[in-house]
């Protein structure tokens, strides 16, 4: 992967994490996500 692809992926992961962190605990619970899972889920969602 080139540097631009890496940057684009990093940016999308960061945006996804920001959006998930903006949700309330109740909303995350409704989705079956805990706050500790957010980094893993964001990375996996962007790379798949």
C-alpha distance matrix in Angstrom:
0.0 3.8 6.7 8.1 6.0 6.5 10.0 10.7 10.1 12.2 14.7 15.3 15.8 18.2 20.0 20.5 21.9 24.1 25.5 26.2 27.8 30.0 31.6 34.9 35.4 37.4 34.8 32.2 34.9 35.5 31.9 32.2 29.8 30.7 29.4 28.0 25.8 24.1 21.1 20.4 21.2 19.1 15.9 16.8 17.8 14.6 12.3 14.9
3.8 0.0 3.8 5.5 5.3 6.3 8.7 10.0 10.7 12.3 14.3 15.6 16.7 18.4 20.1 21.3 22.7 24.4 26.0 27.2 28.6 30.5 32.5 35.9 36.7 38.8 36.1 33.8 36.7 37.3 33.8 34.3 31.7 32.5 30.9 29.7 27.8 25.7 22.6 22.5 23.3 20.8 17.9 19.3 20.0 16.5 14.8 17.7
6.7 3.8 0.0 3.8 5.5 5.0 6.1 8.6 9.9 10.4 12.2 14.3 15.3 16.3 18.3 19.9 21.0 22.4 24.3 25.7 26.7 28.6 30.9 34.2 35.2 37.6 35.0 32.7 35.8 36.7 33.3 33.9 31.0 31.5 29.4 28.3 26.8 24.5 21.4 21.8 22.8 20.0 17.3 19.4 20.1 16.5 15.5 18.8
8.1 5.5 3.8 0.0 3.8 5.4 5.1 6.1 8.6 9.8 10.4 12.3 14.2 15.2 16.4 18.3 19.9 21.0 22.5 24.3 25.6 27.0 29.4 32.8 34.1 36.3 33.5 31.5 34.8 35.3 32.0 33.0 30.3 31.0 29.0 28.4 26.7 24.1 21.3 22.0 22.3 19.2 17.0 19.1 19.0 15.2 14.8 17.9
6.0 5.3 5.5 3.8 0.0 3.8 5.4 5.1 6.1 8.5 9.8 10.6 12.3 14.2 15.4 16.5 18.3 19.9 21.2 22.6 24.2 25.9 27.8 31.3 32.3 34.3 31.5 29.3 32.4 32.8 29.4 30.3 27.7 28.8 27.1 26.4 24.4 21.9 19.3 19.4 19.5 16.7 14.3 15.9 15.8 12.1 11.3 14.3
6.5 6.3 5.0 5.4 3.8 0.0 3.8 5.5 5.2 6.1 8.6 10.0 10.6 12.2 14.3 15.4 16.5 18.3 20.1 21.1 22.4 24.4 26.4 29.7 30.5 32.8 30.2 27.8 30.9 31.7 28.3 28.8 26.0 26.6 24.8 23.8 22.0 19.7 16.7 17.0 17.8 15.0 12.3 14.5 15.1 11.6 10.7 14.3
10.0 8.7 6.1 5.1 5.4 3.8 0.0 3.8 5.4 5.0 6.1 8.6 9.9 10.4 12.2 14.2 15.3 16.4 18.3 20.0 20.9 22.6 25.0 28.3 29.5 31.9 29.3 27.2 30.5 31.3 28.2 29.0 26.0 26.5 24.3 23.7 22.3 19.5 16.7 17.8 18.4 15.1 13.2 15.9 16.0 12.4 12.7 16.2
10.7 10.0 8.6 6.1 5.1 5.5 3.8 0.0 3.8 5.5 5.1 6.3 8.7 9.9 10.6 12.3 14.3 15.3 16.6 18.4 19.9 21.3 23.4 27.0 28.3 30.4 27.5 25.6 29.0 29.4 26.2 27.4 24.7 25.6 23.7 23.6 21.8 18.8 16.5 17.4 17.2 13.8 12.4 14.6 13.9 10.1 11.0 14.1
10.1 10.7 9.9 8.6 6.1 5.2 5.4 3.8 0.0 3.8 5.4 5.2 6.2 8.6 9.9 10.6 12.3 14.2 15.4 16.5 18.2 20.1 21.8 25.2 26.2 28.2 25.5 23.2 26.4 26.9 23.6 24.4 21.8 22.7 21.1 20.6 18.6 15.9 13.5 13.9 13.8 10.7 8.8 10.9 10.7 7.0 7.5 11.0
12.2 12.3 10.4 9.8 8.5 6.1 5.0 5.5 3.8 0.0 3.8 5.5 5.2 6.2 8.7 9.9 10.6 12.3 14.3 15.4 16.4 18.4 20.6 23.8 24.7 27.2 24.7 22.4 25.6 26.7 23.5 24.2 21.1 21.5 19.3 18.7 17.3 14.5 11.7 13.0 13.6 10.3 8.6 11.8 12.0 9.0 9.9 13.5
14.7 14.3 12.2 10.4 9.8 8.6 6.1 5.1 5.4 3.8 0.0 3.8 5.5 5.1 6.2 8.6 9.9 10.5 12.3 14.3 15.2 16.6 19.1 22.5 24.0 26.3 23.6 21.8 25.3 26.1 23.2 24.3 21.4 21.9 19.5 19.7 18.4 15.1 13.0 14.9 14.7 11.0 10.6 13.6 12.8 9.8 11.8 15.0
15.3 15.6 14.3 12.3 10.6 10.0 8.6 6.3 5.2 5.5 3.8 0.0 3.8 5.4 5.1 6.1 8.5 9.8 10.5 12.2 14.1 15.4 17.3 20.8 22.2 24.1 21.2 19.5 22.9 23.3 20.2 21.6 18.9 20.0 18.2 18.6 16.7 13.4 12.0 13.2 12.2 8.5 8.7 11.1 9.5 6.6 9.4 12.1
15.8 16.7 15.3 14.2 12.3 10.6 9.9 8.7 6.2 5.2 5.5 3.8 0.0 3.8 5.5 5.1 6.1 8.6 9.9 10.5 12.1 14.3 15.9 19.2 20.1 22.3 19.7 17.4 20.6 21.5 18.4 19.2 16.3 17.0 15.1 15.1 13.3 10.1 8.2 9.7 9.2 5.5 5.5 8.7 8.1 6.1 8.5 11.5
18.2 18.4 16.3 15.2 14.2 12.2 10.4 9.9 8.6 6.2 5.1 5.4 3.8 0.0 3.8 5.5 5.1 6.2 8.7 10.0 10.4 12.4 14.8 18.0 19.2 21.8 19.4 17.4 20.9 22.1 19.4 20.3 17.1 17.2 14.6 15.0 14.1 10.6 8.9 11.5 11.4 7.8 8.6 12.1 11.5 9.8 12.3 15.3
20.0 20.1 18.3 16.4 15.4 14.3 12.2 10.6 9.9 8.7 6.2 5.1 5.5 3.8 0.0 3.8 5.4 5.0 6.2 8.6 9.8 10.7 13.1 16.6 18.4 20.5 17.8 16.4 20.1 20.7 18.2 19.8 16.9 17.6 15.3 16.5 15.3 11.6 11.0 13.5 12.3 8.7 10.5 13.2 11.5 10.0 13.3 15.6
20.5 21.3 19.9 18.3 16.5 15.4 14.2 12.3 10.6 9.9 8.6 6.1 5.1 5.5 3.8 0.0 3.8 5.4 5.1 6.2 8.5 9.9 11.3 14.8 16.2 18.1 15.2 13.5 17.0 17.5 14.7 16.3 13.5 14.6 12.9 14.2 12.4 8.8 8.9 10.8 8.9 5.6 8.3 10.4 8.5 8.0 11.5 13.3
21.9 22.7 21.0 19.9 18.3 16.5 15.3 14.3 12.3 10.6 9.9 8.5 6.1 5.1 5.4 3.8 0.0 3.8 5.5 5.2 6.0 8.6 10.3 13.3 14.3 16.7 14.5 12.3 15.8 17.1 14.6 15.5 12.2 12.4 10.0 11.1 10.1 6.3 6.4 9.3 8.4 5.7 8.4 11.1 10.3 10.3 13.3 15.3
24.1 24.4 22.4 21.0 19.9 18.3 16.4 15.3 14.2 12.3 10.5 9.8 8.6 6.2 5.0 5.4 3.8 0.0 3.8 5.5 5.1 6.2 9.1 12.3 14.1 16.6 14.4 13.1 16.8 17.9 16.0 17.5 14.3 14.2 11.5 13.3 13.1 9.3 9.9 13.0 12.0 9.3 12.0 14.7 13.4 13.2 16.4 18.4
25.5 26.0 24.3 22.5 21.2 20.1 18.3 16.6 15.4 14.3 12.3 10.5 9.9 8.7 6.2 5.1 5.5 3.8 0.0 3.8 5.5 5.2 7.0 10.7 12.9 14.7 11.9 11.1 14.9 15.4 13.5 15.6 13.1 13.8 11.9 14.3 13.5 9.9 11.4 13.9 11.9 9.5 12.9 14.8 12.7 13.0 16.6 17.9
26.2 27.2 25.7 24.3 22.6 21.1 20.0 18.4 16.5 15.4 14.3 12.2 10.5 10.0 8.6 6.2 5.2 5.5 3.8 0.0 3.8 5.3 5.5 8.8 10.1 12.0 9.5 7.8 11.6 12.5 10.5 12.1 9.4 10.1 8.5 11.1 10.1 6.8 9.3 11.5 9.4 8.2 11.8 13.3 11.7 13.0 16.2 17.2
27.8 28.6 26.7 25.6 24.2 22.4 20.9 19.9 18.2 16.4 15.2 14.1 12.1 10.4 9.8 8.5 6.0 5.1 5.5 3.8 0.0 3.8 5.4 7.7 9.1 11.9 10.4 8.9 12.3 14.1 12.8 13.9 10.7 10.1 7.4 10.2 10.5 7.5 9.7 12.7 11.6 10.4 13.7 15.7 14.7 15.7 18.8 20.2
30.0 30.5 28.6 27.0 25.9 24.4 22.6 21.3 20.1 18.4 16.6 15.4 14.3 12.4 10.7 9.9 8.6 6.2 5.2 5.3 3.8 0.0 3.8 6.6 9.4 11.5 9.7 9.7 13.2 14.3 13.6 15.4 12.9 12.7 10.5 13.7 14.0 11.0 13.3 16.1 14.6 13.1 16.6 18.5 16.8 17.7 21.1 22.3
31.6 32.5 30.9 29.4 27.8 26.4 25.0 23.4 21.8 20.6 19.1 17.3 15.9 14.8 13.1 11.3 10.3 9.1 7.0 5.5 5.4 3.8 0.0 3.8 6.6 8.0 5.9 6.4 9.8 10.6 10.3 12.4 10.5 10.8 9.6 13.2 13.2 10.9 14.0 16.2 14.1 13.5 17.2 18.4 16.7 18.2 21.6 22.2
34.9 35.9 34.2 32.8 31.3 29.7 28.3 27.0 25.2 23.8 22.5 20.8 19.2 18.0 16.6 14.8 13.3 12.3 10.7 8.8 7.7 6.6 3.8 0.0 3.8 5.3 5.2 6.3 8.5 9.9 10.9 12.4 10.9 10.5 9.7 13.5 14.1 12.6 16.0 18.1 16.3 16.4 20.0 21.0 19.6 21.5 24.7 25.2
35.4 36.7 35.2 34.1 32.3 30.5 29.5 28.3 26.2 24.7 24.0 22.2 20.1 19.2 18.4 16.2 14.3 14.1 12.9 10.1 9.1 9.4 6.6 3.8 0.0 3.8 5.5 5.1 6.0 8.6 9.9 10.2 8.8 7.8 7.8 11.4 12.3 11.9 15.4 17.0 15.6 16.5 19.9 20.6 19.8 22.1 24.8 25.2
37.4 38.8 37.6 36.3 34.3 32.8 31.9 30.4 28.2 27.2 26.3 24.1 22.3 21.8 20.5 18.1 16.7 16.6 14.7 12.0 11.9 11.5 8.0 5.3 3.8 0.0 3.8 5.4 4.9 6.2 8.7 9.6 9.7 9.8 10.9 14.3 14.6 14.3 18.1 19.3 17.3 18.4 21.9 22.1 20.9 23.5 26.3 26.1
34.8 36.1 35.0 33.5 31.5 30.2 29.3 27.5 25.5 24.7 23.6 21.2 19.7 19.4 17.8 15.2 14.5 14.4 11.9 9.5 10.4 9.7 5.9 5.2 5.5 3.8 0.0 3.8 5.4 5.0 6.5 8.7 8.7 9.9 10.9 14.4 13.8 12.9 16.6 17.7 15.2 16.0 19.6 19.7 18.0 20.5 23.5 23.2
32.2 33.8 32.7 31.5 29.3 27.8 27.2 25.6 23.2 22.4 21.8 19.5 17.4 17.4 16.4 13.5 12.3 13.1 11.1 7.8 8.9 9.7 6.4 6.3 5.1 5.4 3.8 0.0 3.8 5.4 5.1 6.2 5.1 6.3 7.6 10.8 10.1 9.5 13.3 14.2 11.9 13.1 16.7 16.7 15.5 18.2 20.9 20.8
34.9 36.7 35.8 34.8 32.4 30.9 30.5 29.0 26.4 25.6 25.3 22.9 20.6 20.9 20.1 17.0 15.8 16.8 14.9 11.6 12.3 13.2 9.8 8.5 6.0 4.9 5.4 3.8 0.0 3.8 5.3 4.8 5.6 6.6 9.2 11.9 11.3 12.0 15.7 16.0 14.0 15.9 19.2 18.8 17.9 21.0 23.3 22.8
35.5 37.3 36.7 35.3 32.8 31.7 31.3 29.4 26.9 26.7 26.1 23.3 21.5 22.1 20.7 17.5 17.1 17.9 15.4 12.5 14.1 14.3 10.6 9.9 8.6 6.2 5.0 5.4 3.8 0.0 3.8 5.5 7.6 9.9 12.4 15.1 13.9 14.1 17.8 17.8 15.1 16.9 20.3 19.4 18.0 21.1 23.6 22.6
31.9 33.8 33.3 32.0 29.4 28.3 28.2 26.2 23.6 23.5 23.2 20.2 18.4 19.4 18.2 14.7 14.6 16.0 13.5 10.5 12.8 13.6 10.3 10.9 9.9 8.7 6.5 5.1 5.3 3.8 0.0 3.8 5.5 8.8 11.3 13.6 11.5 11.5 15.1 14.7 11.7 13.6 16.8 15.8 14.2 17.5 19.9 18.8
32.2 34.3 33.9 33.0 30.3 28.8 29.0 27.4 24.4 24.2 24.3 21.6 19.2 20.3 19.8 16.3 15.5 17.5 15.6 12.1 13.9 15.4 12.4 12.4 10.2 9.6 8.7 6.2 4.8 5.5 3.8 0.0 3.8 6.8 10.2 11.7 9.8 11.0 14.4 13.6 11.3 14.0 16.7 15.5 14.9 18.4 20.2 19.2
29.8 31.7 31.0 30.3 27.7 26.0 26.0 24.7 21.8 21.1 21.4 18.9 16.3 17.1 16.9 13.5 12.2 14.3 13.1 9.4 10.7 12.9 10.5 10.9 8.8 9.7 8.7 5.1 5.6 7.6 5.5 3.8 0.0 3.8 6.6 8.2 6.3 7.3 10.9 10.6 8.6 11.1 14.0 13.4 13.2 16.3 18.3 17.9
30.7 32.5 31.5 31.0 28.8 26.6 26.5 25.6 22.7 21.5 21.9 20.0 17.0 17.2 17.6 14.6 12.4 14.2 13.8 10.1 10.1 12.7 10.8 10.5 7.8 9.8 9.9 6.3 6.6 9.9 8.8 6.8 3.8 0.0 3.8 5.4 5.3 7.0 10.3 10.7 10.0 12.2 14.8 15.0 15.4 18.1 20.0 20.2
29.4 30.9 29.4 29.0 27.1 24.8 24.3 23.7 21.1 19.3 19.5 18.2 15.1 14.6 15.3 12.9 10.0 11.5 11.9 8.5 7.4 10.5 9.6 9.7 7.8 10.9 10.9 7.6 9.2 12.4 11.3 10.2 6.6 3.8 0.0 3.8 5.4 5.5 8.4 10.1 10.1 11.3 13.9 15.0 15.4 17.5 19.6 20.5
28.0 29.7 28.3 28.4 26.4 23.8 23.7 23.6 20.6 18.7 19.7 18.6 15.1 15.0 16.5 14.2 11.1 13.3 14.3 11.1 10.2 13.7 13.2 13.5 11.4 14.3 14.4 10.8 11.9 15.1 13.6 11.7 8.2 5.4 3.8 0.0 3.8 5.6 7.2 8.3 9.5 11.2 12.9 14.0 15.3 17.3 18.7 19.9
25.8 27.8 26.8 26.7 24.4 22.0 22.3 21.8 18.6 17.3 18.4 16.7 13.3 14.1 15.3 12.4 10.1 13.1 13.5 10.1 10.5 14.0 13.2 14.1 12.3 14.6 13.8 10.1 11.3 13.9 11.5 9.8 6.3 5.3 5.4 3.8 0.0 3.8 5.8 5.5 6.0 8.5 10.2 10.7 11.9 14.4 15.6 16.4
24.1 25.7 24.5 24.1 21.9 19.7 19.5 18.8 15.9 14.5 15.1 13.4 10.1 10.6 11.6 8.8 6.3 9.3 9.9 6.8 7.5 11.0 10.9 12.6 11.9 14.3 12.9 9.5 12.0 14.1 11.5 11.0 7.3 7.0 5.5 5.6 3.8 0.0 3.8 5.5 5.1 5.9 8.4 9.8 10.3 12.1 14.1 15.3
21.1 22.6 21.4 21.3 19.3 16.7 16.7 16.5 13.5 11.7 13.0 12.0 8.2 8.9 11.0 8.9 6.4 9.9 11.4 9.3 9.7 13.3 14.0 16.0 15.4 18.1 16.6 13.3 15.7 17.8 15.1 14.4 10.9 10.3 8.4 7.2 5.8 3.8 0.0 3.8 5.6 5.3 6.2 8.6 10.0 10.9 12.3 14.3
20.4 22.5 21.8 22.0 19.4 17.0 17.8 17.4 13.9 13.0 14.9 13.2 9.7 11.5 13.5 10.8 9.3 13.0 13.9 11.5 12.7 16.1 16.2 18.1 17.0 19.3 17.7 14.2 16.0 17.8 14.7 13.6 10.6 10.7 10.1 8.3 5.5 5.5 3.8 0.0 3.8 5.5 5.3 6.1 8.5 10.2 10.7 12.1
21.2 23.3 22.8 22.3 19.5 17.8 18.4 17.2 13.8 13.6 14.7 12.2 9.2 11.4 12.3 8.9 8.4 12.0 11.9 9.4 11.6 14.6 14.1 16.3 15.6 17.3 15.2 11.9 14.0 15.1 11.7 11.3 8.6 10.0 10.1 9.5 6.0 5.1 5.6 3.8 0.0 3.8 5.5 5.1 5.9 8.6 10.0 10.5
19.1 20.8 20.0 19.2 16.7 15.0 15.1 13.8 10.7 10.3 11.0 8.5 5.5 7.8 8.7 5.6 5.7 9.3 9.5 8.2 10.4 13.1 13.5 16.4 16.5 18.4 16.0 13.1 15.9 16.9 13.6 14.0 11.1 12.2 11.3 11.2 8.5 5.9 5.3 5.5 3.8 0.0 3.8 5.5 5.2 6.3 8.6 10.2
15.9 17.9 17.3 17.0 14.3 12.3 13.2 12.4 8.8 8.6 10.6 8.7 5.5 8.6 10.5 8.3 8.4 12.0 12.9 11.8 13.7 16.6 17.2 20.0 19.9 21.9 19.6 16.7 19.2 20.3 16.8 16.7 14.0 14.8 13.9 12.9 10.2 8.4 6.2 5.3 5.5 3.8 0.0 3.8 5.5 5.4 6.2 8.6
16.8 19.3 19.4 19.1 15.9 14.5 15.9 14.6 10.9 11.8 13.6 11.1 8.7 12.1 13.2 10.4 11.1 14.7 14.8 13.3 15.7 18.5 18.4 21.0 20.6 22.1 19.7 16.7 18.8 19.4 15.8 15.5 13.4 15.0 15.0 14.0 10.7 9.8 8.6 6.1 5.1 5.5 3.8 0.0 3.8 5.5 5.3 6.0
17.8 20.0 20.1 19.0 15.8 15.1 16.0 13.9 10.7 12.0 12.8 9.5 8.1 11.5 11.5 8.5 10.3 13.4 12.7 11.7 14.7 16.8 16.7 19.6 19.8 20.9 18.0 15.5 17.9 18.0 14.2 14.9 13.2 15.4 15.4 15.3 11.9 10.3 10.0 8.5 5.9 5.2 5.5 3.8 0.0 3.8 5.7 5.6
14.6 16.5 16.5 15.2 12.1 11.6 12.4 10.1 7.0 9.0 9.8 6.6 6.1 9.8 10.0 8.0 10.3 13.2 13.0 13.0 15.7 17.7 18.2 21.5 22.1 23.5 20.5 18.2 21.0 21.1 17.5 18.4 16.3 18.1 17.5 17.3 14.4 12.1 10.9 10.2 8.6 6.3 5.4 5.5 3.8 0.0 3.8 5.6
12.3 14.8 15.5 14.8 11.3 10.7 12.7 11.0 7.5 9.9 11.8 9.4 8.5 12.3 13.3 11.5 13.3 16.4 16.6 16.2 18.8 21.1 21.6 24.7 24.8 26.3 23.5 20.9 23.3 23.6 19.9 20.2 18.3 20.0 19.6 18.7 15.6 14.1 12.3 10.7 10.0 8.6 6.2 5.3 5.7 3.8 0.0 3.8
14.9 17.7 18.8 17.9 14.3 14.3 16.2 14.1 11.0 13.5 15.0 12.1 11.5 15.3 15.6 13.3 15.3 18.4 17.9 17.2 20.2 22.3 22.2 25.2 25.2 26.1 23.2 20.8 22.8 22.6 18.8 19.2 17.9 20.2 20.5 19.9 16.4 15.3 14.3 12.1 10.5 10.2 8.6 6.0 5.6 5.6 3.8 0.0
